[in-house]
Amino acid sequence: MKVISSKSKRLLLFFFLSVCISLTYETSVHAFSGQVIQRGAVGDDVIELQARLQNIGYYNGKIDGVYGWGTYWALRNFQKDFGLPVDGLGGLKTRQKLVGASNFNGKWVHTQIAKGNQFTYYGGVPIEKQVKPRKRAAGGAKAQARQTARNNGGAKNGNRNRTAATAANVPGGYSQNDIQLMANAVYGEARGESYIGQVAIAAVILNRLESPSFPNSISGVIFEPRAFTAVADGQIWLTPNERAREAVIDAINGWDPTGNAQYYFNPDTATSPWIWTRPQIKKIGKHIFCK
Amino acid sequence: MIRNILVGVLAVALIGTGYWGYQEHQEKNAVLINAENNYQRAFHDLSYQMDVLHDEIGNTLAMNSRNSLSPALTDVWRITSEAQLDVGQLPLTLMPFNKTEELLSDIGDFSYRTAVRDLEKEPLNDKEYKRLQSLYKESGEVQDELRKVQYLVIKNNLRWMDVETALANNDENADNTIVDGFKTVEKTVKGYSETSNLDPNFSSRQQKEDNFKNIKGKKISKQDAVAKARQYANMSGSPKARVEESGKGSEFGFYSVSLTDPKTKNEVNMDITKKGGYPIWYINTRDVNRSRIDLNTASNKALAFLKTNDFDSLDLYESAQYDNIGLFNFVTSVEGVRVYADSVKVKVALDDGSIIGFSADEFLKSHKIREIGKASVTMEQARAKINPNVKVMEERKALIENDLGEEVLCYEFLGTIGEDTYRIFINANTSQEEKVEKLKNSEPVYENIV
């Protein structure tokens, strides 16, 4: 008798546990992961947040997986209306309320994003009517070819995960193309240098941007005649790696390893004696940075 | 027979090569002429802009009424920017031509400041009038020298491509009229620059270069710097340290410390001010793996890091995720007033939550004990000044630097028009609209759209 009871107890425990596990499994599939979603975040949780807010009419922007200002105001309005503390954070309580109030068809939303379709996710309208398939350029074959070329390029560019979000955070005042152009210049000028050396080159470009003696745009500074050897000999058109891009973003976000330098040169290859007359600040790797 | 065929083939080959060579030559010439023309256009345009600039400044000297003075000064400002653009297109980077460019920038600064001011209430004072006169004289000299160069260029059919080669070969003896001409222009300006910048009202640029003057403390030694860096880096094991002092060109003394872990080859770099031993920036170079913690946890870690390193009373103002890195921007908050100039940035790796970057550059440059004055305008009065199309969502007080480089106490309003978010600063004493900026939305990844 004793034996049986302990067995049944064990069985009960097992049953209970399995229910628990399946329950947590259920919620983790259909709702957010455990994170507190903060402004600036990217990823699947943000996609879900945006889709759910749009589902109940708070968010009218694009579902792009980047928690920007539009999402922020939408969430705050939601928090206000549902009696939650208004902080713009996707905390546990807020997420629970949101899950209770809205629908989210994760599979459908992610399919649309993967296909690159334009879509919305308002409640009360059949979702099939909210999709505009991506317009392909004339000639399917051409588009296909471009697609594969791009995919190859993407693979070369490293392991950046771009499937989740269709947009990216960009530091204020600069476009992604500006960043790309700078990454090209940094890579062409200093691909053999350490990471700090690359941030330094990007910082010099930005210091020139602020200086009265240089042009006032990224492209102006980079393509100024005789300014960068990488531009003169065409090395700027090499495909930069991820590291160069990171270095540029760091520099834009305020890291300046050069101590406010406007010039730099490689003492082994510099041809102009004038550059030696500039007051030097410091040396990073092969480059000497000067005022 | 074979000989004839051979001769024939060789003849064809010769003609073919000749033709190909001729074509190549033509193409090269076309490209050269194109490049030359671009330089010529920029140069002649610069000369023209200097003419217009000189005339326009001359006109303002004779004007007295606000109605005509403001537009004229605005025009001066526009012309200086165009002239600067032209200089930027000429291959003068490795030639000392900055003084001339600085003159242009000074004229631009001056004309902008005076043009945006309400000249009815605050007309040009004597000092400013004198400054305008000296700018008129200086621009006249530059114009004169440039005209001389231009005359020689046209008369002798001089080519900018030769300047390129002269500068590249660095031939001191080469007699290059253009290079010499520009050197003369530069010398002319140099003669003035020292004396004419005396008026402190017009030195916002110079002021900015006057770095780190507010920091206090004793001078630290190299050993202290290394110790400090170790404390920040928080590295396990015994990293190898290397310290270097800043060179003569630096506006302030600092140590550059680099710590390398002999095992993992991880490198930490850091600059520390000599005076007081304040950290200017810090970067830990390592590969960051897939994100495991969220942005919110990371921002708390960043805040804790700042607390342990004596950066108190900071508000988180911006956060953003770049791949597997969280970037946080903190600003000082004094009695609930945000001081935007005092900004500290922290970079957190989202794989293990460690601090991999830190920059207090701006903070150290601008931080000081501030007396934050009283606001004579109420929040409601300020809000009434905002464009009625803006739906205000958030409001607070903030200290910002306005267009004229002065620190002013403002009410900051965040509001929306449609899908766009704006930040609006209304002066808390004059209720003037100091700054309106559209905040950046995320940018689509074009790879997926095009």
HADDOCK unambig.tbl for C-alpha pairs under 7 A between the chains (distance, minus, plus):
assign (segid A and resid 35 and name CA) (segid B and resid 294 and name CA) 5.73 0.50 0.50
assign (segid A and resid 36 and name CA) (segid B and resid 294 and name CA) 6.79 0.50 0.50
assign (segid A and resid 36 and name CA) (segid B and resid 296 and name CA) 5.93 0.50 0.50
assign (segid A and resid 37 and name CA) (segid B and resid 296 and name CA) 6.75 0.50 0.50
assign (segid A and resid 38 and name CA) (segid B and resid 295 and name CA) 6.23 0.50 0.50
assign (segid A and resid 38 and name CA) (segid B and resid 296 and name CA) 5.76 0.50 0.50
assign (segid A and resid 39 and name CA) (segid B and resid 319 and name CA) 6.32 0.50 0.50
assign (segid A and resid 39 and name CA) (segid B and resid 320 and name CA) 6.97 0.50 0.50
assign (segid A and resid 40 and name CA) (segid B and resid 319 and name CA) 5.19 0.50 0.50
assign (segid A and resid 40 and name CA) (segid B and resid 320 and name CA) 3.77 0.50 0.50
assign (segid A and resid 40 and name CA) (segid B and resid 321 and name CA) 5.61 0.50 0.50
assign (segid A and resid 41 and name CA) (segid B and resid 295 and name CA) 6.27 0.50 0.50
assign (segid A and resid 41 and name CA) (segid B and resid 320 and name CA) 5.98 0.50 0.50
assign (segid A and resid 41 and name CA) (segid B and resid 321 and name CA) 5.30 0.50 0.50
assign (segid A and resid 42 and name CA) (segid B and resid 321 and name CA) 6.41 0.50 0.50
assign (segid A and resid 61 and name CA) (segid B and resid 419 and name CA) 6.79 0.50 0.50
assign (segid A and resid 66 and name CA) (segid B and resid 442 and name CA) 6.69 0.50 0.50
assign (segid A and resid 68 and name CA) (segid B and resid 441 and name CA) 6.20 0.50 0.50
assign (segid A and resid 68 and name CA) (segid B and resid 442 and name CA) 6.31 0.50 0.50
assign (segid A and resid 69 and name CA) (segid B and resid 421 and name CA) 6.57 0.50 0.50
assign (segid A and resid 69 and name CA) (segid B and resid 441 and name CA) 6.86 0.50 0.50
assign (segid A and resid 70 and name CA) (segid B and resid 419 and name CA) 6.25 0.50 0.50
assign (segid A and resid 116 and name CA) (segid B and resid 448 and name CA) 6.11 0.50 0.50
assign (segid A and resid 116 and name CA) (segid B and resid 449 and name CA) 6.77 0.50 0.50
assign (segid A and resid 166 and name CA) (segid B and resid 444 and name CA) 5.91 0.50 0.50
assign (segid A and resid 166 and name CA) (segid B and resid 445 and name CA) 5.62 0.50 0.50
assign (segid A and resid 166 and name CA) (segid B and resid 448 and name CA) 6.96 0.50 0.50
assign (segid A and resid 167 and name CA) (segid B and resid 442 and name CA) 6.13 0.50 0.50
assign (segid A and resid 167 and name CA) (segid B and resid 443 and name CA) 5.32 0.50 0.50
assign (segid A and resid 167 and name CA) (segid B and resid 444 and name CA) 3.94 0.50 0.50
assign (segid A and resid 167 and name CA) (segid B and resid 445 and name CA) 4.85 0.50 0.50
assign (segid A and resid 168 and name CA) (segid B and resid 442 and name CA) 5.61 0.50 0.50
assign (segid A and resid 168 and name CA) (segid B and resid 443 and name CA) 5.57 0.50 0.50
assign (segid A and resid 168 and name CA) (segid B and resid 444 and name CA) 6.33 0.50 0.50
assign (segid A and resid 168 and name CA) (segid B and resid 445 and name CA) 6.46 0.50 0.50
assign (segid A and resid 169 and name CA) (segid B and resid 320 and name CA) 6.63 0.50 0.50
assign (segid A and resid 169 and name CA) (segid B and resid 321 and name CA) 6.90 0.50 0.50
assign (segid A and resid 169 and name CA) (segid B and resid 322 and name CA) 6.68 0.50 0.50
assign (segid A and resid 169 and name CA) (segid B and resid 442 and name CA) 5.10 0.50 0.50
assign (segid A and resid 169 and name CA) (segid B and resid 443 and name CA) 6.64 0.50 0.50
assign (segid A and resid 170 and name CA) (segid B and resid 442 and name CA) 6.26 0.50 0.50
assign (segid A and resid 170 and name CA) (segid B and resid 443 and name CA) 6.66 0.50 0.50
assign (segid A and resid 172 and name CA) (segid B and resid 440 and name CA) 5.89 0.50 0.50
assign (segid A and resid 195 and name CA) (segid B and resid 285 and name CA) 6.80 0.50 0.50
assign (segid A and resid 212 and name CA) (segid B and resid 101 and name CA) 6.53 0.50 0.50
assign (segid A and resid 212 and name CA) (segid B and resid 102 and name CA) 5.71 0.50 0.50
assign (segid A and resid 212 and name CA) (segid B and resid 105 and name CA) 5.57 0.50 0.50
assign (segid A and resid 213 and name CA) (segid B and resid 98 and name CA) 5.27 0.50 0.50
assign (segid A and resid 213 and name CA) (segid B and resid 101 and name CA) 5.00 0.50 0.50
assign (segid A and resid 213 and name CA) (segid B and resid 102 and name CA) 5.84 0.50 0.50
assign (segid A and resid 214 and name CA) (segid B and resid 88 and name CA) 6.35 0.50 0.50
assign (segid A and resid 215 and name CA) (segid B and resid 84 and name CA) 6.85 0.50 0.50
assign (segid A and resid 215 and name CA) (segid B and resid 85 and name CA) 6.11 0.50 0.50
assign (segid A and resid 215 and name CA) (segid B and resid 88 and name CA) 5.47 0.50 0.50
assign (segid A and resid 224 and name CA) (segid B and resid 88 and name CA) 5.85 0.50 0.50
assign (segid A and resid 224 and name CA) (segid B and resid 89 and name CA) 5.69 0.50 0.50
assign (segid A and resid 225 and name CA) (segid B and resid 89 and name CA) 6.25 0.50 0.50
assign (segid A and resid 225 and name CA) (segid B and resid 90 and name CA) 6.19 0.50 0.50
assign (segid A and resid 225 and name CA) (segid B and resid 91 and name CA) 4.58 0.50 0.50
assign (segid A and resid 226 and name CA) (segid B and resid 91 and name CA) 5.54 0.50 0.50
assign (segid A and resid 226 and name CA) (segid B and resid 93 and name CA) 5.95 0.50 0.50
assign (segid A and resid 227 and name CA) (segid B and resid 93 and name CA) 5.68 0.50 0.50
assign (segid A and resid 254 and name CA) (segid B and resid 359 and name CA) 6.75 0.50 0.50
assign (segid A and resid 255 and name CA) (segid B and resid 281 and name CA) 6.71 0.50 0.50
assign (segid A and resid 255 and name CA) (segid B and resid 359 and name CA) 5.89 0.50 0.50
assign (segid A and resid 259 and name CA) (segid B and resid 250 and name CA) 6.75 0.50 0.50
assign (segid A and resid 272 and name CA) (segid B and resid 170 and name CA) 6.51 0.50 0.50
assign (segid A and resid 279 and name CA) (segid B and resid 248 and name CA) 6.09 0.50 0.50
assign (segid A and resid 279 and name CA) (segid B and resid 249 and name CA) 4.03 0.50 0.50
assign (segid A and resid 280 and name CA) (segid B and resid 247 and name CA) 5.50 0.50 0.50
assign (segid A and resid 280 and name CA) (segid B and resid 248 and name CA) 5.89 0.50 0.50
assign (segid A and resid 280 and name CA) (segid B and resid 249 and name CA) 4.47 0.50 0.50
assign (segid A and resid 281 and name CA) (segid B and resid 246 and name CA) 5.69 0.50 0.50
assign (segid A and resid 281 and name CA) (segid B and resid 247 and name CA) 4.25 0.50 0.50
assign (segid A and resid 281 and name CA) (segid B and resid 248 and name CA) 6.06 0.50 0.50
assign (segid A and resid 281 and name CA) (segid B and resid 249 and name CA) 4.61 0.50 0.50
assign (segid A and resid 281 and name CA) (segid B and resid 250 and name CA) 4.85 0.50 0.50
assign (segid A and resid 282 and name CA) (segid B and resid 246 and name CA) 5.55 0.50 0.50
assign (segid A and resid 282 and name CA) (segid B and resid 247 and name CA) 5.41 0.50 0.50
assign (segid A and resid 290 and name CA) (segid B and resid 249 and name CA) 6.32 0.50 0.50
assign (segid A and resid 291 and name CA) (segid B and resid 249 and name CA) 5.83 0.50 0.50
